[in-house]
Amino acid sequence: MYRGFIRRPKRLAAVTGLAIAVGLAVVPAQADSRPSYESPVSTGTTGQGAAPGGPVTRDQVIARARHWVEKTVPYSQSHWWKDDATGGRYRQDCSGFVSMAWQLKDSLTTQSLPDVADKLAGFSELEAGDALDYPAAHALLFGGWTDKAKGDFVYYSESRGGRPALKESANIHDSRIAGHPRTVYVPLRYKKLVTTPAPAPAATAPSGTASPAVPVPPGPTGKPAAPDSAAPAPAAKAPAAAASETGTSFAATDDQLYAISPDHSVYEYTGKGGTWTRVRGATGRIYTSGGTLYATDRGNGDIHQYDRARKAWTRIGGPGAEFAATNGRLYGISPDRSAVYEYTGKAGTWIRIGGHADRIYAGGGTLYATGPRGGGIHQYDGTKKTWTRIGGPGAEFAVAGDRLYGISPDQQGLYEYSGKAGTWTKVRGATGHLYTNGSTLYATDGAGAIHQYDRSGKTWTAIGGPGADFAATRDRLYGASPDHSGVWEYTGRPGVWIRIGSPVAP
């Protein structure tokens, strides 16, 4: 039985929904328009060397599917989404989504997908990167088994109007999957799916001087506590979705770095010579505030809080689409993204504070949310229990200190919020992703290289090459190499990084 995101208190004060009309506030650039289909946000450089219509690895397929989920690419049978990795465009419907993930030369239909794939003997043969195709109506990308013995799995899809690309969960024995009878689906495997990477330049560390690999030590040093006895929350009204990929496998508090290893365990970096300590088993995503680590179960998506002093974990809520934490407060979006909730501090008890949200961002004691569906960025006033729209849509937002930053939808500009609704100042050109600690802002450029922002001097300094992900404590910056094979620490000297561990989960 599905367990919903929160356990509702008996009484809830009426709150204002997220979608509040406060005028046509602008910026980041193109803020008040819906995503442009002439110059859209692109799928990015997740091709990893694979050519359109050529061999593609399972990791590449899943990485591309996740990217559309992260970008909340809207469903459409008439619009096409630009793809920098392949140089092509893909239709934003179910079969177009599978075509994009497989890096085909063009968008096929549910009827033509079998032309480029082999039919599997049965559902049990499915692996991450395969597809389930209902030729008359629907197709979805198989994301992998979460419990093959029980039949539990995740999948990615574009499903219908009003919903963006999503990652969802199901059971292979269910009578219906994604709204259609299980029996109508045909399991497919792309003919050019390979198990080894397509030819590409060798992956490198973020940049700088390399040192010998320091592997994460095998085996646990302490078994995490079992989930507490918090009662399961009631089922959501809308069909529940699995926790999304908006969390991370690489995150930091003010003082500690954490990473999820390929076997899905969570490790804490001791700060000493590449030594890591295992603090948790099967984990989906991790989230951090200045002093606290949170983790979701890999199987059911429940959210847990880590007590570092006692080396113990406590289950504090059910699954959510995503979470964000700041200054001792944790927030989450319900699995169907219909509401934003705040954790009360009492395990299992959450209070609804807003309506539909696509993403949430927290920092500097403040919560921000985007939505619904391109409706701009909103700021939450915890005292008044109200939301204010402060800007238009952006590709990504981040909080550094008491400052909010946003990347324009076309990723051609990075803007800083002035504190006055609708007023933003451009501080950088083309930007890929944002990373912060309590006070410093970092950004990647179009090639993935990492830069540090000096706000007082209004200058940017290139400090390292591309990385798969970055995380910062109060005084240290860390990066995962592009192929996730190693963790590196920035020395404070531009271009010089020291390897401290390997590898991390993608």
C-alpha positions in Angstrom: 0.0 0.0 0.0 1.3 3.4 -0.9 2.3 5.7 2.0 1.8 9.3 1.3 4.2 12.2 1.9 3.0 13.4 5.2 0.9 12.6 8.2 -1.7 15.4 8.4 -2.4 17.1 11.7 -6.0 17.1 12.8 -6.4 20.8 12.1 -4.7 22.9 9.5 -4.9 26.6 9.1 -6.0 27.8 5.7 -3.0 28.9 3.7 -2.6 30.7 0.4 -1.7 28.5 -2.6 1.6 29.0 -4.4 0.2 30.4 -7.6 -0.3 34.0 -6.4 -0.8 36.7 -9.0 1.3 39.8 -8.1 1.8 41.4 -11.4 4.2 40.7 -14.2 7.5 40.5 -12.3 10.4 39.9 -14.5 13.7 38.1 -14.5 15.6 35.9 -14.9 15.6 36.8 -18.6 12.5 35.7 -20.5 10.9 35.3 -17.1 7.3 35.9 -17.9 7.1 33.7 -21.0 6.6 30.0 -21.0 9.6 28.0 -22.2 10.5 29.1 -25.7 10.2 26.4 -28.3 12.2 28.5 -30.8 15.3 28.7 -28.5 14.4 26.3 -25.7 16.3 25.0 -22.7 18.2 22.1 -24.2 18.8 18.6 -23.0 22.4 19.6 -22.6 25.6 17.6 -23.0 24.4 14.3 -21.7 25.4 12.4 -24.8 28.8 11.5 -23.4 30.2 10.9 -26.8 27.4 8.9 -28.4 26.2 10.0 -31.8 22.6 10.3 -32.9 21.4 6.9 -34.0 24.6 5.3 -32.8 25.5 3.0 -29.9 24.4 4.3 -26.5 25.0 2.9 -23.0 22.4 2.3 -20.3 24.0 5.0 -18.1 23.6 7.5 -21.0 20.0 6.6 -21.6 19.1 7.1 -17.9 21.1 10.3 -17.6 19.2 11.8 -20.6 15.9 10.7 -19.1 16.7 12.2 -15.8 17.7 15.5 -17.4 14.2 16.0 -18.9 12.7 15.2 -15.4 15.0 17.8 -13.8 14.1 20.4 -16.4 10.4 19.5 -16.1 10.0 19.4 -19.8 6.3 19.8 -20.5 4.2 17.2 -22.4 3.2 18.2 -25.9 2.5 16.3 -29.1 3.1 19.5 -31.2 6.3 21.0 -29.6 9.9 19.8 -29.9 12.7 20.2 -27.5 16.2 21.1 -28.6 19.0 18.7 -27.8 22.6 20.0 -27.9 24.1 16.5 -27.3 22.8 15.2 -30.6 22.1 18.3 -32.5 18.5 17.3 -33.1 15.1 17.9 -31.6 12.6 15.6 -30.0 8.8 15.7 -29.7 7.7 16.1 -26.1 5.3 13.2 -25.9 5.8 9.6 -24.7 7.5 8.1 -27.7 9.5 11.3 -28.3 10.8 10.9 -24.7 12.0 7.3 -25.4 13.5 8.4 -28.7 15.4 11.2 -26.9 16.6 8.9 -24.2 17.8 6.3 -26.8 19.5 9.2 -28.7 17.7 8.3 -32.0 18.0 10.5 -35.0 14.4 11.5 -34.8 11.3 11.1 -32.8 9.5 7.8 -33.5 6.0 6.8 -32.6 4.7 4.1 -30.4 4.0 2.1 -33.6 7.6 2.6 -35.0 9.7 2.2 -31.8 9.7 -1.6 -32.3 11.5 -1.0 -35.6 14.7 0.0 -33.8 14.3 -2.5 -30.9 14.3 -6.2 -30.1 11.3 -7.7 -28.3 12.2 -9.3 -24.9 11.0 -12.7 -24.0 9.3 -11.3 -20.8 9.1 -8.5 -18.3 11.7 -10.2 -16.1 14.4 -9.5 -18.7 13.9 -5.7 -18.5 16.9 -3.7 -17.4 17.5 0.1 -17.0 17.3 1.8 -20.4 14.8 -0.7 -21.9 11.2 0.4 -22.7 7.6 -0.8 -22.3 5.7 0.0 -25.5 1.9 -0.1 -26.0 1.8 0.4 -29.8 -1.7 1.8 -29.8 -1.2 4.5 -27.1 1.8 4.8 -24.8 5.5 4.1 -24.2 7.6 4.5 -21.1 11.3 4.1 -20.3 12.2 1.4 -17.8 14.4 3.0 -15.1 15.4 -0.2 -13.2 14.3 -2.6 -10.5 14.0 -1.4 -6.9 13.0 -4.9 -5.7 13.0 -7.4 -8.6 11.9 -10.2 -6.4 8.7 -8.3 -5.5 8.4 -6.8 -9.0 8.9 -3.2 -7.9 10.5 -0.8 -10.5 10.8 2.8 -11.5 10.1 4.3 -14.9 10.5 7.7 -16.7 7.9 9.1 -19.1 6.0 11.9 -20.7 2.4 11.0 -20.0 -0.2 13.6 -20.6 -1.0 17.3 -21.0 -0.5 19.3 -17.8 2.3 17.1 -16.5 6.1 17.4 -17.2 8.5 14.4 -17.6 8.4 12.4 -14.4 10.0 9.5 -12.7 7.4 7.2 -11.2 7.2 3.8 -9.5 5.1 0.7 -10.2 5.0 -3.0 -9.8 5.3 -5.3 -12.8 2.4 -7.4 -11.5 0.0 -4.5 -11.3 -3.1 -4.9 -13.5 -2.5 -1.4 -14.9 0.8 0.5 -15.4 0.8 4.2 -16.2 -3.0 4.0 -16.8 -3.0 1.1 -19.3 -3.5 -2.7 -18.8 -0.2 -4.4 -18.1 -0.9 -7.0 -20.7 -0.9 -4.5 -23.6 2.8 -3.5 -23.1 5.6 -5.0 -25.1 9.1 -5.0 -23.5 11.7 -3.6 -25.9 15.5 -3.2 -26.0 17.1 -0.7 -28.3 19.2 -2.6 -30.9 22.2 -0.3 -30.4 22.2 -0.4 -26.6 25.6 -1.3 -25.4 27.2 -2.1 -22.0 30.4 -0.3 -22.6 30.7 3.5 -23.1 30.7 4.8 -26.6 34.1 6.2 -27.8 34.7 9.5 -26.0 37.7 11.4 -24.5 38.8 9.9 -21.2 37.0 11.4 -18.2 39.2 13.6 -16.0 39.0 15.0 -12.5 37.5 18.4 -12.0 41.0 19.7 -12.7 44.5 20.0 -11.3 47.1 17.7 -9.8 46.1 14.1 -9.4 47.0 11.9 -6.5 46.7 8.1 -6.1 43.1 6.8 -5.8 41.8 6.5 -2.3 38.9 4.0 -2.4 36.0 4.2 0.0 36.6 1.6 2.7 34.3 -1.5 2.3 31.9 -2.6 4.9 29.9 -0.6 7.5 31.4 0.9 10.6 28.0 1.2 12.2 24.5 0.0 11.3 21.9 2.8 10.8 18.9 2.6 13.1 15.8 1.1 11.8 12.9 3.4 10.8 10.9 4.6 13.8 7.3 3.8 14.5 5.8 6.9 12.8 2.5 5.8 11.4 2.1 5.6 7.6 0.6 8.7 6.1 -2.7 8.6 4.2 -2.6 8.0 0.4 -2.4 11.1 -1.7 -5.5 11.9 -3.8 -3.6 11.9 -7.0 -1.6 8.9 -8.2 1.6 8.9 -6.2 5.0 9.3 -7.8 8.3 8.0 -6.6 10.8 10.5 -5.2 12.3 12.4 -8.0 15.9 12.9 -9.0 16.1 16.4 -7.8 18.0 15.4 -4.7 21.7 14.4 -5.0 24.2 11.7 -4.3 26.8 14.3 -3.2 26.0 16.9 -0.5 27.5 18.8 2.4 26.5 20.4 5.7 28.6 23.3 7.1 31.2 20.8 8.3 30.8 17.4 6.7 30.8 16.0 3.2 28.6 13.0 2.3 28.4 10.9 -0.8 26.4 7.9 -2.0 28.6 5.0 -3.2 27.7 2.8 -6.2 26.1 0.3 -3.8 23.8 3.0 -2.6 25.4 3.4 0.9 26.0 6.8 2.4 29.5 7.7 3.5 30.8 10.6 5.5 34.3 12.0 4.8 36.4 12.2 7.9 38.6 15.0 6.5 41.7 12.8 7.0 43.7 11.4 4.1 40.8 10.1 2.1 39.2 8.2 4.9 35.4 7.7 4.8 32.9 6.2 7.2 29.7 4.4 6.2 26.7 5.9 8.0 23.8 4.4 6.1 22.7 1.6 3.8 20.3 1.6 0.8 19.6 5.2 0.1 18.0 7.1 -2.8 18.9 10.7 -2.4 20.5 12.9 0.3 19.7 16.5 1.3 21.5 18.8 3.8 21.0 21.9 5.8 23.8 23.7 7.6 24.0 21.1 10.3 21.7 18.2 9.4 21.8 15.3 6.9 18.5 13.8 5.5 18.2 10.7 3.3 15.4 9.0 1.5 15.0 5.2 1.4 16.0 3.7 -2.0 13.0 1.5 -2.0 10.0 3.4 -0.6 11.2 7.0 -0.7 10.6 7.7 3.0 12.6 10.6 4.5 14.9 10.1 7.5 16.9 12.5 9.6 20.5 11.7 10.8 21.6 12.3 14.4 25.3 12.5 14.0 26.0 12.5 17.7 24.1 9.3 18.3 24.9 7.8 14.9 21.2 7.1 14.5 18.5 7.6 11.9 14.8 8.5 12.5 12.0 8.2 10.0 10.3 11.6 9.9 8.0 11.3 6.9 6.8 9.5 3.8 7.9 10.0 0.2 8.0 13.4 -1.5 8.8 14.6 -4.9 11.7 16.5 -3.4 12.9 18.1 -0.2 14.9 21.2 0.8 16.4 22.2 4.2 17.6 25.4 5.9 18.4 26.5 9.4 16.8 23.6 11.2 13.7 23.5 9.0 12.9 20.9 6.4 10.4 21.3 3.6 9.0 18.9 1.0 6.7 18.7 -2.0 4.0 16.0 -2.0 4.6 13.2 -4.5 2.0 14.6 -6.9 3.5 18.1 -6.5 0.1 19.5 -5.5 1.3 21.0 -2.2 4.3 22.2 -0.2 4.7 21.0 3.4 6.9 22.0 6.4 8.2 19.4 8.9 7.1 20.3 12.4 10.0 18.6 14.2 7.7 15.8 15.3 8.3 12.6 13.4 5.4 12.0 10.9 3.8 15.4 11.4 4.0 18.0 8.6 1.9 21.1 7.9 0.8 22.2 4.5 2.0 25.7 3.7 1.4 26.1 0.0 -0.2 24.8 -3.1 1.3 23.3 -6.3 5.1 23.6 -6.7 7.5 22.3 -9.3 10.7 22.9 -7.3 11.7 24.2 -3.9 14.9 26.0 -2.8 16.0 26.9 0.7 18.8 28.9 2.2 19.5 31.8 4.5 16.4 30.9 6.6 14.1 31.4 3.6 12.1 29.0 1.4 11.4 29.6 -2.3 9.3 27.7 -4.8 8.7 27.6 -8.5 5.4 26.8 -10.1 2.9 25.9 -11.2 4.3 24.9 -14.6 6.4 27.9 -15.4 4.6 30.3 -13.0 7.8 31.9 -11.7 9.6 32.0 -8.4 7.8 32.7 -5.1 9.2 33.5 -1.7 7.6 32.2 1.5 7.0 34.5 4.6 6.9 32.0 7.5 5.5 34.7 9.9 2.6 35.8 7.7 2.2 32.3 6.1 2.0 33.9 2.7 3.7 33.6 -0.7 4.9 36.4 -2.9 5.9 36.1 -6.5 9.3 37.7 -6.9 10.3 36.8 -10.4 9.6 34.8 -13.6 10.7 31.2 -14.4 14.3 30.2 -14.4 16.3 27.0 -15.3 17.6 26.8 -11.8 17.9 28.8 -8.5 20.2 28.7 -5.5 20.7 30.6 -2.3 24.1 31.8 -1.1 24.0 33.6 2.3 20.9 35.9 2.2 21.0 36.2 -1.6 18.9 34.3 -4.2 20.3 33.7 -7.7 18.6 32.3 -10.8 19.6 31.1 -14.2 17.5 32.4 -17.1 15.4 29.7 -18.9 17.7 29.7 -21.9 20.7 29.5 -19.5 22.3 32.5 -21.1 22.3 34.6 -18.0 22.7 34.4 -14.2 20.8 36.9 -12.1 20.8 38.1 -8.5 17.6 39.0 -6.8 17.6 42.5 -5.3 15.1 41.8 -2.5 12.4 43.8 -4.4 9.9 41.7 -6.2 10.5 41.7 -9.9 14.0 43.4 -9.8 17.0 41.3 -10.6 20.6 42.1 -11.7 22.6 40.1 -14.2 25.9 38.9 -12.7 27.1 36.4 -15.3 26.5 35.2 -18.8 26.0 31.6 -19.9 25.6 29.3 -16.8 25.0 25.6 -16.4 24.5 24.8 -12.7 24.7 26.5 -9.3 26.3 25.4 -6.1 26.6 27.1 -2.7 27.7 26.9 0.8 26.6 29.3 3.6 28.1 32.3 1.8 29.8 31.5 -1.5 28.3 31.0 -4.9 29.8 28.7 -7.5 28.6 28.2 -11.1 29.5 26.0 -14.0 29.9 27.3 -17.5 28.6 25.8 -20.7 31.5 23.3 -20.8 31.0 22.3 -17.1 34.0 24.1 -15.7 33.5 25.4 -12.1 33.9 29.1 -11.2 33.8 31.0 -7.9 32.0 34.3 -7.4 33.5 37.2 -5.5 30.4 39.3 -4.8 32.3 42.2 -3.3 34.5 42.6 -6.4 31.8 41.4 -8.8 34.3 39.0 -10.4 34.4 35.3 -11.3 37.4 33.0 -11.0 37.8 29.7 -12.9 38.9 27.2 -10.3 38.5 23.8 -11.9 37.4 21.8 -14.9 34.2 19.9 -15.4 32.7 17.7 -12.8 29.6 15.5 -12.5 28.6 17.3 -9.3 29.9 19.7 -6.6 29.3 20.3 -2.9 30.6 22.8 -0.4 31.1 22.9 3.3 31.7 26.2 5.1 35.3 26.3 4.0 35.9 23.5 1.5 34.7 22.8 -2.1 34.5 19.2 -3.4 33.8 17.8 -6.8 32.9 14.4 -8.3 34.8 13.7 -11.6 32.7 13.6 -14.8 32.6 9.8 -14.8 31.8 9.6 -11.1 35.0 7.6 -10.5 36.5 9.9 -7.9 35.9 12.6 -5.3 38.3 15.6 -5.3 38.9 18.5 -2.9 39.7 22.0 -4.0 42.9 23.2 -2.5 42.0 26.9 -2.7 44.5 27.3 -5.6 42.8 27.7 -8.9 43.2 24.5 -11.0 44.7 22.4 -8.2 42.5 19.6 -6.7 43.4 16.6 -4.5 41.7 13.2 -4.9 40.2 12.1 -1.6 38.0 9.1 -2.6 36.2 7.0 -5.2 33.7 6.4 -6.6 30.2 7.9 -6.1 26.8 6.9 -7.5 25.6 8.7 -10.6 
